Amino acid sequence: MPAIEQLGQEYEKAKNDPEFTWKLEDLLRTYCGRPTPLYYAERLTQALGGPRIYLKREDLLHTGAHKINNAIGQALLAVRMGKQRLIAETGAGQHGVATATVAARFGLECVIYMGKVDPHPYPMMVRDFHRIIGEEARRQILAIEEKLPDLLVACVGGGSNAIGLFYPFLEDENVRMVGVEAGGRGIRPGEHAARFQGGCLGVLQGTKTFLLCDEDGQIQRTHSISAGLDYAAVGPEHSYLREIGRVEYSYATDDEALAAFQLLAKTEGILAALESTHALAYVTKHASEFSPSHVVVINLSGRGDKDVQQLAGFLQTTT
Ligand SMILES: Cc1ncc(COP(=O)(O)O)c(C=O)c1O
């Protein structure tokens, strides 16, 4: 049987196996640090003068980003299947770090590549392992605000942290959702990675989705200040959600993400990943469209320590 089919079948069995789900929940809690807090950002809220803003603190997870939710789930599956070696691809490095971490935890060999092959069932597994972000956020906001949020916002690279936050709210039609892509230096060929702005439907690495290509169908160069958003294609479920009009997609430029990074650092003392500050930049731009009766949840997908050196360079050249 092809390995990919074997994986799909084994995953279906595992997710219905109480022992597997118990082990996963236990590791998420005791090793990864779940549940992550839903934090009311009071000073940020005051500074923007619009909606009440909550941050889902995925940056506080072990290894500093949401990536470990999926890495630990897939590692547990590999162990269940008797595999001894994990391989992964990484763009910004965060997924590679999370995979190497869980490989050490289970005593597995690990090789990280800078490439990507995604056929089914990977997008589904990634979504399932990350949906805990939205499930927790839903419970937490109901406990604090006694209502569902008016708006959810998350950055979109491959799309995993966004789908994780959005998925448990998809049936709640009054909850608006916005995915924020990398607008880079502006929406011109080679200067950005906003697939839904000027991208086209195509197939890349086994996935039919929106991607950035030229008139000959060649994949275009991309640019973003944040490596994790700098990718020519997007997870296929996002293309679907956009097509059916359930989720809106916008973008923030490098400069807007940089300004949002500084705003969050100054008002809340939180250094967020530059990927995550794209989501914050969207809220900053649109805050005046909301009133204090509105509740917004932003997914803070990772911490910014990895970006500090690069940021220092940018800030020096711009001041
Ligand atoms: C902190 C952080 N946020 C977001 C992303 C983007 O990935 P995704 O859209 O799959 O969440 C990355 C990717 O490396 C990341 O490191």
The ligand as a MOL file (V3000), in Angstrom:
LIG
                    3D

  0  0  0     0  0            999 V3000
M  V30 BEGIN CTAB
M  V30 COUNTS 16 16 0 0 0
M  V30 BEGIN ATOM
M  V30 1 C 4.9820 32.2820 14.2320 0
M  V30 2 C 4.4300 31.8960 12.9040 0
M  V30 3 N 3.1910 32.3070 12.5680 0
M  V30 4 C 2.6470 31.9960 11.3780 0
M  V30 5 C 3.3570 31.2530 10.4420 0
M  V30 6 C 2.7150 30.9740 9.1320 0
M  V30 7 O 2.3200 29.6660 8.9670 0
M  V30 8 P 0.7900 29.2420 9.0170 0
M  V30 9 O 0.0430 30.1520 8.0750 0
M  V30 10 O 0.8130 27.8390 8.5250 0
M  V30 11 O 0.3050 29.3820 10.3970 0
M  V30 12 C 4.6530 30.7900 10.7480 0
M  V30 13 C 5.4040 29.9470 9.7830 0
M  V30 14 O 6.5410 29.6310 9.9390 0
M  V30 15 C 5.2010 31.1200 12.0110 0
M  V30 16 O 6.4450 30.7250 12.3590 0
M  V30 END ATOM
M  V30 BEGIN BOND
M  V30 1 1 1 2
M  V30 2 1 2 3
M  V30 3 2 2 15
M  V30 4 2 3 4
M  V30 5 1 4 5
M  V30 6 1 5 6
M  V30 7 2 5 12
M  V30 8 1 6 7
M  V30 9 1 7 8
M  V30 10 2 8 9
M  V30 11 1 8 10
M  V30 12 1 8 11
M  V30 13 1 12 13
M  V30 14 1 12 15
M  V30 15 2 13 14
M  V30 16 1 15 16
M  V30 END BOND
M  V30 END CTAB
M  END
